[in-house]
Amino acid sequence: MVRIPLDQEKASATMKRVSIVIPTFNQGRYLPACIDHCLFQTYSNLEIIIVDGGSKDSTKEFLAGLERDIAERAVHPVSKMSEGGEIVRERQPVYPRGRRLEIFTFDKDMGATRTINEGLSRATGEYCTYIVGDDIPHPHMIEELVSALELTGADFAYSDMDVVEDTGRIVRQMHLPDYSFETCFARWYHLGVSRLYKTVWHERVGLMDEGIQGANDYDHYLRFAMAGAVFHHVPRVLYSVRHHGEKRQTGQHTEERYANLLEESKSCAYRARTFLRARGFASSSRTARAGE
C-alpha cells in the first residue's frame, strides 16, 4: 500500500470528502487516463483509492511510479516576452493539489467484486463512488453529483453518460430515466455507472456481495433501495464508459461472463418485483423512495 497525502491540508474545510474507488485489472492501457480524470475533478476534497486486483500487464509498473509522477511532472509553457524580446518560460506543475491518494496492489486475481470491496471498505469520505479503470469521469462529475445530493437530500445520485469507443468517438448517449423503484430496479437496472452516494449505506446494508461477480452493482444498490435509500437522477452527461468493440472480448464482455451478468441481473429484477408485490405495489411506483 502506498499513501500519498498530496497537500491534503489545503483541501477546503467546507467541502465534504468524496471517496473515489478505482478498481482495475489488466487495464494498463486505459488506467492513466482514468486516474488523471479523477485527479482533475473540479471538486477538490477527494480521496482516490486505487485497487489493482492482480494485474499481469503494465498496471503495477505504472502504479509504482505514480507518486513520483504526480509530485514531479511539470510543463514549461511560454509565459511572456521580456523587454529585450526573449521568450520566457515558467515551470508549472501538472497535477492539482488537495487530493489524497491511496494505492493497493494484490498479486492474485481476486475477481471484480472483491477488488471493488477492497476499496469501498477503506473509503473515509462522506460520499463514495467507484469508477472502473478504463472509464472516464467528466471534469464536473463529482461536483455536480455532490450538489445534487446536498440540494435534494437524496442518498444516491446518478447521471446520464456517453458510451465511447477506444478512439474516443461516441457510440451512443445513455439518457437514463428519472427514478422509480419499478423502473430502475424491477423492470431492469437503469442507474448506469455514473453515481455518487452517502458512504453510510455501507454500514446499513454492507458491501457488495462477493458471490455476485457480474451484477454486483445492481444487487448492491437494490439493497440500498429496499432499505429505504432515496435516489435522484441528474439529467446531464457526466461520464464516458468504454465500449471496446465486439472483437475485444474481455472483462464482462466474454461470452461466459456476459451470460452470467444477464442471469444475475434477472435474479435481481425478480427480487425487486417480489419486493414490490409484498408491499402491495403491482404497478408503477412514482416516488423516490421504494414502496412509498
TORKOL-4160 file (C-alpha; in steps of 0.2 Angstrom, whole numbers, padded with zeros to 4 digits, m for minus):
292
<pt num="1" X="0000" Y="0000" Z="0000"/>
<pt num="2" X="0006" Y="0017" Z="m0005"/>
<pt num="3" X="m0002" Y="0033" Z="0004"/>
<pt num="4" X="0001" Y="0050" Z="m0004"/>
<pt num="5" X="m0006" Y="0065" Z="0005"/>
<pt num="6" X="m0004" Y="0077" Z="m0010"/>
<pt num="7" X="m0006" Y="0093" Z="0001"/>
<pt num="8" X="m0022" Y="0086" Z="0009"/>
<pt num="9" X="m0021" Y="0101" Z="0022"/>
<pt num="10" X="m0025" Y="0113" Z="0008"/>
<pt num="11" X="m0042" Y="0104" Z="0004"/>
<pt num="12" X="m0056" Y="0116" Z="0008"/>
<pt num="13" X="m0063" Y="0113" Z="0025"/>
<pt num="14" X="m0080" Y="0117" Z="0020"/>
<pt num="15" X="m0081" Y="0103" Z="0007"/>
<pt num="16" X="m0086" Y="0086" Z="0012"/>
<pt num="17" X="m0073" Y="0072" Z="0007"/>
<pt num="18" X="m0078" Y="0061" Z="m0008"/>
<pt num="19" X="m0070" Y="0044" Z="m0009"/>
<pt num="20" X="m0067" Y="0038" Z="m0027"/>
<pt num="21" X="m0063" Y="0019" Z="m0028"/>
<pt num="22" X="m0054" Y="0014" Z="m0044"/>
<pt num="23" X="m0054" Y="m0005" Z="m0046"/>
<pt num="24" X="m0043" Y="m0011" Z="m0060"/>
<pt num="25" X="m0037" Y="m0027" Z="m0068"/>
<pt num="26" X="m0026" Y="m0028" Z="m0083"/>
<pt num="27" X="m0031" Y="m0011" Z="m0089"/>
<pt num="28" X="m0014" Y="m0003" Z="m0090"/>
<pt num="29" X="m0018" Y="0005" Z="m0107"/>
<pt num="30" X="m0033" Y="0015" Z="m0100"/>
<pt num="31" X="m0029" Y="0017" Z="m0082"/>
<pt num="32" X="m0018" Y="0033" Z="m0083"/>
<pt num="33" X="m0032" Y="0042" Z="m0091"/>
<pt num="34" X="m0045" Y="0036" Z="m0079"/>
<pt num="35" X="m0034" Y="0042" Z="m0064"/>
<pt num="36" X="m0030" Y="0059" Z="m0072"/>
<pt num="37" X="m0048" Y="0062" Z="m0075"/>
<pt num="38" X="m0051" Y="0058" Z="m0056"/>
<pt num="39" X="m0037" Y="0069" Z="m0050"/>
<pt num="40" X="m0043" Y="0084" Z="m0061"/>
<pt num="41" X="m0060" Y="0084" Z="m0055"/>
<pt num="42" X="m0067" Y="0102" Z="m0051"/>
<pt num="43" X="m0071" Y="0096" Z="m0034"/>
<pt num="44" X="m0055" Y="0096" Z="m0024"/>
<pt num="45" X="m0058" Y="0087" Z="m0007"/>
<pt num="46" X="m0055" Y="0069" Z="m0014"/>
<pt num="47" X="m0049" Y="0053" Z="m0008"/>
<pt num="48" X="m0044" Y="0042" Z="m0023"/>
<pt num="49" X="m0042" Y="0024" Z="m0018"/>
<pt num="50" X="m0034" Y="0013" Z="m0032"/>
<pt num="51" X="m0035" Y="m0006" Z="m0031"/>
<pt num="52" X="m0026" Y="m0017" Z="m0043"/>
<pt num="53" X="m0034" Y="m0034" Z="m0042"/>
<pt num="54" X="m0019" Y="m0045" Z="m0048"/>
<pt num="55" X="m0015" Y="m0037" Z="m0065"/>
<pt num="56" X="m0001" Y="m0045" Z="m0076"/>
<pt num="57" X="0001" Y="m0031" Z="m0088"/>
<pt num="58" X="0009" Y="m0014" Z="m0086"/>
<pt num="59" X="m0003" Y="m0009" Z="m0072"/>
<pt num="60" X="0009" Y="m0012" Z="m0057"/>
<pt num="61" X="0024" Y="m0004" Z="m0066"/>
<pt num="62" X="0013" Y="0012" Z="m0069"/>
<pt num="63" X="0007" Y="0012" Z="m0051"/>
<pt num="64" X="0024" Y="0010" Z="m0044"/>
<pt num="65" X="0029" Y="0027" Z="m0052"/>
<pt num="66" X="0013" Y="0036" Z="m0050"/>
<pt num="67" X="0018" Y="0045" Z="m0034"/>
<pt num="68" X="0034" Y="0052" Z="m0041"/>
<pt num="69" X="0025" Y="0057" Z="m0057"/>
<pt num="70" X="0012" Y="0067" Z="m0048"/>
<pt num="71" X="0024" Y="0075" Z="m0037"/>
<pt num="72" X="0037" Y="0080" Z="m0051"/>
<pt num="73" X="0028" Y="0081" Z="m0068"/>
<pt num="74" X="0028" Y="0099" Z="m0074"/>
<pt num="75" X="0027" Y="0109" Z="m0090"/>
<pt num="76" X="0036" Y="0124" Z="m0096"/>
<pt num="77" X="0024" Y="0135" Z="m0107"/>
<pt num="78" X="0028" Y="0152" Z="m0113"/>
<pt num="79" X="0023" Y="0164" Z="m0100"/>
<pt num="80" X="0029" Y="0181" Z="m0108"/>
<pt num="81" X="0041" Y="0190" Z="m0118"/>
<pt num="82" X="0055" Y="0200" Z="m0109"/>
<pt num="83" X="0058" Y="0219" Z="m0113"/>
<pt num="84" X="0073" Y="0213" Z="m0123"/>
<pt num="85" X="0062" Y="0202" Z="m0134"/>
<pt num="86" X="0067" Y="0185" Z="m0126"/>
<pt num="87" X="0054" Y="0171" Z="m0124"/>
<pt num="88" X="0051" Y="0167" Z="m0105"/>
<pt num="89" X="0045" Y="0150" Z="m0100"/>
<pt num="90" X="0040" Y="0146" Z="m0082"/>
<pt num="91" X="0038" Y="0130" Z="m0073"/>
<pt num="92" X="0020" Y="0124" Z="m0069"/>
<pt num="93" X="0016" Y="0108" Z="m0060"/>
<pt num="94" X="0004" Y="0097" Z="m0070"/>
<pt num="95" X="m0006" Y="0090" Z="m0056"/>
<pt num="96" X="m0018" Y="0099" Z="m0044"/>
<pt num="97" X="m0015" Y="0098" Z="m0025"/>
<pt num="98" X="m0028" Y="0094" Z="m0012"/>
<pt num="99" X="m0031" Y="0076" Z="m0016"/>
<pt num="100" X="m0027" Y="0061" Z="m0006"/>
<pt num="101" X="m0022" Y="0045" Z="m0015"/>
<pt num="102" X="m0020" Y="0028" Z="m0009"/>
<pt num="103" X="m0014" Y="0013" Z="m0019"/>
<pt num="104" X="m0016" Y="m0005" Z="m0015"/>
<pt num="105" X="m0009" Y="m0019" Z="m0026"/>
<pt num="106" X="m0013" Y="m0038" Z="m0025"/>
<pt num="107" X="m0003" Y="m0052" Z="m0033"/>
<pt num="108" X="m0018" Y="m0064" Z="m0037"/>
<pt num="109" X="m0034" Y="m0061" Z="m0047"/>
<pt num="110" X="m0047" Y="m0058" Z="m0034"/>
<pt num="111" X="m0062" Y="m0056" Z="m0045"/>
<pt num="112" X="m0071" Y="m0039" Z="m0049"/>
<pt num="113" X="m0082" Y="m0039" Z="m0034"/>
<pt num="114" X="m0068" Y="m0042" Z="m0021"/>
<pt num="115" X="m0057" Y="m0029" Z="m0029"/>
<pt num="116" X="m0071" Y="m0016" Z="m0028"/>
<pt num="117" X="m0074" Y="m0021" Z="m0010"/>
<pt num="118" X="m0056" Y="m0019" Z="m0005"/>
<pt num="119" X="m0058" Y="0000" Z="m0010"/>
<pt num="120" X="m0075" Y="0003" Z="m0003"/>
<pt num="121" X="m0070" Y="m0004" Z="0014"/>
<pt num="122" X="m0056" Y="0009" Z="0015"/>
<pt num="123" X="m0067" Y="0024" Z="0010"/>
<pt num="124" X="m0067" Y="0038" Z="0023"/>
<pt num="125" X="m0077" Y="0051" Z="0013"/>
<pt num="126" X="m0095" Y="0056" Z="0017"/>
<pt num="127" X="m0099" Y="0052" Z="m0001"/>
<pt num="128" X="m0092" Y="0037" Z="m0011"/>
<pt num="129" X="m0092" Y="0030" Z="m0029"/>
<pt num="130" X="m0082" Y="0018" Z="m0039"/>
<pt num="131" X="m0075" Y="0021" Z="m0057"/>
<pt num="132" X="m0068" Y="0006" Z="m0066"/>
<pt num="133" X="m0050" Y="0009" Z="m0073"/>
<pt num="134" X="m0055" Y="0010" Z="m0091"/>
<pt num="135" X="m0069" Y="0023" Z="m0089"/>
<pt num="136" X="m0068" Y="0042" Z="m0090"/>
<pt num="137" X="m0077" Y="0053" Z="m0077"/>
<pt num="138" X="m0080" Y="0071" Z="m0084"/>
<pt num="139" X="m0072" Y="0085" Z="m0075"/>
<pt num="140" X="m0088" Y="0091" Z="m0066"/>
<pt num="141" X="m0095" Y="0074" Z="m0062"/>
<pt num="142" X="m0091" Y="0074" Z="m0043"/>
<pt num="143" X="m0095" Y="0092" Z="m0041"/>
<pt num="144" X="m0112" Y="0091" Z="m0049"/>
<pt num="145" X="m0117" Y="0074" Z="m0040"/>
<pt num="146" X="m0112" Y="0081" Z="m0023"/>
<pt num="147" X="m0123" Y="0097" Z="m0027"/>
<pt num="148" X="m0137" Y="0085" Z="m0031"/>
<pt num="149" X="m0136" Y="0076" Z="m0015"/>
<pt num="150" X="m0135" Y="0091" Z="m0004"/>
<pt num="151" X="m0148" Y="0101" Z="m0013"/>
<pt num="152" X="m0161" Y="0087" Z="m0013"/>
<pt num="153" X="m0156" Y="0077" Z="0002"/>
<pt num="154" X="m0156" Y="0061" Z="m0008"/>
<pt num="155" X="m0144" Y="0047" Z="m0003"/>
<pt num="156" X="m0139" Y="0042" Z="m0020"/>
<pt num="157" X="m0137" Y="0052" Z="m0036"/>
<pt num="158" X="m0134" Y="0046" Z="m0054"/>
<pt num="159" X="m0132" Y="0054" Z="m0071"/>
<pt num="160" X="m0133" Y="0051" Z="m0089"/>
<pt num="161" X="m0117" Y="0045" Z="m0099"/>
<pt num="162" X="m0109" Y="0043" Z="m0115"/>
<pt num="163" X="m0103" Y="0026" Z="m0122"/>
<pt num="164" X="m0087" Y="0029" Z="m0131"/>
<pt num="165" X="m0075" Y="0019" Z="m0142"/>
<pt num="166" X="m0057" Y="0017" Z="m0138"/>
<pt num="167" X="m0053" Y="0031" Z="m0150"/>
<pt num="168" X="m0065" Y="0042" Z="m0140"/>
<pt num="169" X="m0079" Y="0043" Z="m0153"/>
<pt num="170" X="m0096" Y="0042" Z="m0145"/>
<pt num="171" X="m0106" Y="0026" Z="m0149"/>
<pt num="172" X="m0121" Y="0032" Z="m0141"/>
<pt num="173" X="m0128" Y="0043" Z="m0126"/>
<pt num="174" X="m0137" Y="0034" Z="m0112"/>
<pt num="175" X="m0151" Y="0046" Z="m0105"/>
<pt num="176" X="m0157" Y="0037" Z="m0090"/>
<pt num="177" X="m0175" Y="0038" Z="m0083"/>
<pt num="178" X="m0180" Y="0048" Z="m0068"/>
<pt num="179" X="m0180" Y="0037" Z="m0053"/>
<pt num="180" X="m0194" Y="0025" Z="m0048"/>
<pt num="181" X="m0191" Y="0008" Z="m0039"/>
<pt num="182" X="m0200" Y="m0001" Z="m0053"/>
<pt num="183" X="m0192" Y="0007" Z="m0067"/>
<pt num="184" X="m0174" Y="0007" Z="m0061"/>
<pt num="185" X="m0174" Y="m0010" Z="m0052"/>
<pt num="186" X="m0189" Y="m0020" Z="m0055"/>
<pt num="187" X="m0190" Y="m0018" Z="m0074"/>
<pt num="188" X="m0171" Y="m0019" Z="m0076"/>
<pt num="189" X="m0156" Y="m0010" Z="m0069"/>
<pt num="190" X="m0157" Y="0008" Z="m0075"/>
<pt num="191" X="m0145" Y="0018" Z="m0064"/>
<pt num="192" X="m0130" Y="0017" Z="m0075"/>
<pt num="193" X="m0112" Y="0019" Z="m0069"/>
<pt num="194" X="m0111" Y="0037" Z="m0065"/>
<pt num="195" X="m0116" Y="0038" Z="m0047"/>
<pt num="196" X="m0112" Y="0045" Z="m0030"/>
<pt num="197" X="m0120" Y="0040" Z="m0013"/>
<pt num="198" X="m0118" Y="0043" Z="0005"/>
<pt num="199" X="m0105" Y="0031" Z="0012"/>
<pt num="200" X="m0115" Y="0027" Z="0027"/>
<pt num="201" X="m0125" Y="0015" Z="0017"/>
<pt num="202" X="m0110" Y="0003" Z="0018"/>
<pt num="203" X="m0114" Y="0002" Z="0037"/>
<pt num="204" X="m0133" Y="0000" Z="0034"/>
<pt num="205" X="m0133" Y="m0014" Z="0021"/>
<pt num="206" X="m0115" Y="m0020" Z="0019"/>
<pt num="207" X="m0103" Y="m0020" Z="0005"/>
<pt num="208" X="m0105" Y="m0029" Z="m0012"/>
<pt num="209" X="m0110" Y="m0047" Z="m0011"/>
<pt num="210" X="m0094" Y="m0056" Z="m0017"/>
<pt num="211" X="m0104" Y="m0071" Z="m0023"/>
<pt num="212" X="m0110" Y="m0060" Z="m0037"/>
<pt num="213" X="m0097" Y="m0056" Z="m0050"/>
<pt num="214" X="m0107" Y="m0048" Z="m0064"/>
<pt num="215" X="m0122" Y="m0038" Z="m0057"/>
<pt num="216" X="m0113" Y="m0033" Z="m0041"/>
<pt num="217" X="m0119" Y="m0015" Z="m0043"/>
<pt num="218" X="m0137" Y="m0020" Z="m0047"/>
<pt num="219" X="m0138" Y="m0031" Z="m0031"/>
<pt num="220" X="m0129" Y="m0018" Z="m0020"/>
<pt num="221" X="m0140" Y="m0003" Z="m0024"/>
<pt num="222" X="m0156" Y="m0014" Z="m0024"/>
<pt num="223" X="m0152" Y="m0017" Z="m0006"/>
<pt num="224" X="m0150" Y="0001" Z="m0003"/>
<pt num="225" X="m0167" Y="0004" Z="m0011"/>
<pt num="226" X="m0175" Y="m0010" Z="m0001"/>
<pt num="227" X="m0168" Y="m0002" Z="0015"/>
<pt num="228" X="m0176" Y="0015" Z="0011"/>
<pt num="229" X="m0162" Y="0025" Z="0002"/>
<pt num="230" X="m0168" Y="0040" Z="m0008"/>
<pt num="231" X="m0162" Y="0041" Z="m0026"/>
<pt num="232" X="m0161" Y="0056" Z="m0038"/>
<pt num="233" X="m0157" Y="0057" Z="m0056"/>
<pt num="234" X="m0146" Y="0071" Z="m0063"/>
<pt num="235" X="m0151" Y="0073" Z="m0082"/>
<pt num="236" X="m0133" Y="0078" Z="m0088"/>
<pt num="237" X="m0120" Y="0068" Z="m0096"/>
<pt num="238" X="m0106" Y="0067" Z="m0083"/>
<pt num="239" X="m0096" Y="0051" Z="m0088"/>
<pt num="240" X="m0089" Y="0041" Z="m0103"/>
<pt num="241" X="m0090" Y="0022" Z="m0102"/>
<pt num="242" X="m0078" Y="0012" Z="m0113"/>
<pt num="243" X="m0085" Y="0001" Z="m0127"/>
<pt num="244" X="m0070" Y="m0009" Z="m0133"/>
<pt num="245" X="m0079" Y="m0016" Z="m0148"/>
<pt num="246" X="m0086" Y="m0033" Z="m0152"/>
<pt num="247" X="m0069" Y="m0041" Z="m0156"/>
<pt num="248" X="m0061" Y="m0037" Z="m0139"/>
<pt num="249" X="m0070" Y="m0050" Z="m0128"/>
<pt num="250" X="m0063" Y="m0045" Z="m0111"/>
<pt num="251" X="m0070" Y="m0042" Z="m0094"/>
<pt num="252" X="m0089" Y="m0043" Z="m0093"/>
<pt num="253" X="m0089" Y="m0045" Z="m0112"/>
<pt num="254" X="m0083" Y="m0063" Z="m0114"/>
<pt num="255" X="m0097" Y="m0074" Z="m0119"/>
<pt num="256" X="m0097" Y="m0084" Z="m0102"/>
<pt num="257" X="m0096" Y="m0068" Z="m0091"/>
<pt num="258" X="m0109" Y="m0059" Z="m0101"/>
<pt num="259" X="m0121" Y="m0073" Z="m0099"/>
<pt num="260" X="m0118" Y="m0074" Z="m0081"/>
<pt num="261" X="m0121" Y="m0055" Z="m0080"/>
<pt num="262" X="m0138" Y="m0057" Z="m0088"/>
<pt num="263" X="m0143" Y="m0071" Z="m0076"/>
<pt num="264" X="m0138" Y="m0062" Z="m0061"/>
<pt num="265" X="m0147" Y="m0046" Z="m0067"/>
<pt num="266" X="m0163" Y="m0057" Z="m0070"/>
<pt num="267" X="m0161" Y="m0063" Z="m0052"/>
<pt num="268" X="m0160" Y="m0045" Z="m0045"/>
<pt num="269" X="m0175" Y="m0040" Z="m0056"/>
<pt num="270" X="m0186" Y="m0054" Z="m0049"/>
<pt num="271" X="m0181" Y="m0049" Z="m0031"/>
<pt num="272" X="m0186" Y="m0031" Z="m0035"/>
<pt num="273" X="m0203" Y="m0037" Z="m0042"/>
<pt num="274" X="m0206" Y="m0049" Z="m0027"/>
<pt num="275" X="m0202" Y="m0034" Z="m0015"/>
<pt num="276" X="m0215" Y="m0023" Z="m0024"/>
<pt num="277" X="m0228" Y="m0036" Z="m0023"/>
<pt num="278" X="m0225" Y="m0039" Z="m0005"/>
<pt num="279" X="m0228" Y="m0021" Z="m0002"/>
<pt num="280" X="m0244" Y="m0021" Z="m0012"/>
<pt num="281" X="m0237" Y="m0012" Z="m0027"/>
<pt num="282" X="m0242" Y="m0021" Z="m0043"/>
<pt num="283" X="m0239" Y="m0006" Z="m0055"/>
<pt num="284" X="m0228" Y="0008" Z="m0057"/>
<pt num="285" X="m0221" Y="0017" Z="m0041"/>
<pt num="286" X="m0219" Y="0035" Z="m0044"/>
<pt num="287" X="m0210" Y="0040" Z="m0028"/>
<pt num="288" X="m0191" Y="0042" Z="m0025"/>
<pt num="289" X="m0192" Y="0030" Z="m0010"/>
<pt num="290" X="m0195" Y="0012" Z="m0013"/>
<pt num="291" X="m0213" Y="0007" Z="m0010"/>
<pt num="292" X="m0220" Y="0024" Z="m0004"/>
